[in-house]
Amino acid sequence: MAYNLLKGKKGLVFGALNEQSIAWKVAQRAVEEGAEIVLTNTPVSIRMGTIDELAKACNAPVIAADATSVKDLENLIDQTMEHFGGKFDFILHSIGMSPNVRTYDDLDYDYLAKTLDISAISFHKVIQVARKKDAINDWGSIVALTYIAAQRTLYGYNDMADAKALLESIARSFGYIYGREKCVR
């Protein structure tokens, strides 16, 4: 049952790949609650996944962007603002991936750098680009999905726990800055 909780709100959703994705379910619910959305994922994820089905169901455009690329993010934010005719109200960062298949005590550090960039630093990049472009309405929200392994040890979660701890630190630090300046949560 919908309550129109997001009626008139506009947002950008990162990370919907297929119907098992948390971002997919959030996008569906946001639209059910009255929001208009733009969907984004990497070009390869768009080709591999079924995001076009979600886009059709949500009447939402799909704009390809690599969240680790500032240039892609700048283009994405510009296109999103163009689609909405100005600022928007929320961003969902539902991104996480680690190419490390080793145990935690035998990490490939090049893969670790990629894990941190994709799963955490991309969140900083998204916020920084949105802030510089003044893309989010006052009292808007930026949300990133994390996992309890950022707070406690869960055997087998490996370097993703480090990435999620960094993600949470970025949320606190940038949240303080952006919240004070623009009331963006």
Stockholm file with secondary structure:
# STOCKHOLM 1.0

chainA/1-185         MAYNLLKGKKGLVFGALNEQSIAWKVAQRAVEEGAEIVLTNTPVSIRMGTIDELAKACNAPVIAADATSVKDLENLIDQTMEHFGGKFDFILHSIGMSPNVRTYDDLDYDYLAKTLDISAISFHKVIQVARKKDAINDWGSIVALTYIAAQRTLYGYNDMADAKALLESIARSFGYIYGREKCVR
#=GR chainA/1-185 SS CCCCTTTTCEEEEECCCSTTSHHHHHHHHHHHTTCEEEEEECHHHHHHSCHHHHHHHHTCCEEECCTTCHHHHHHHHHHHHHHHTSCEEEEEECCCCCCCCSCGGGCCHHHHHHHHIIIIIHHHHHHHHHHHTTCEEEEEEEEECCCGGGTSCCTTCTHHHHHHHHHHHHHHHHHHHHHHHHCCC
#=GC SS_cons         CCCCTTTTCEEEEECCCSTTSHHHHHHHHHHHTTCEEEEEECHHHHHHSCHHHHHHHHTCCEEECCTTCHHHHHHHHHHHHHHHTSCEEEEEECCCCCCCCSCGGGCCHHHHHHHHIIIIIHHHHHHHHHHHTTCEEEEEEEEECCCGGGTSCCTTCTHHHHHHHHHHHHHHHHHHHHHHHHCCC
//
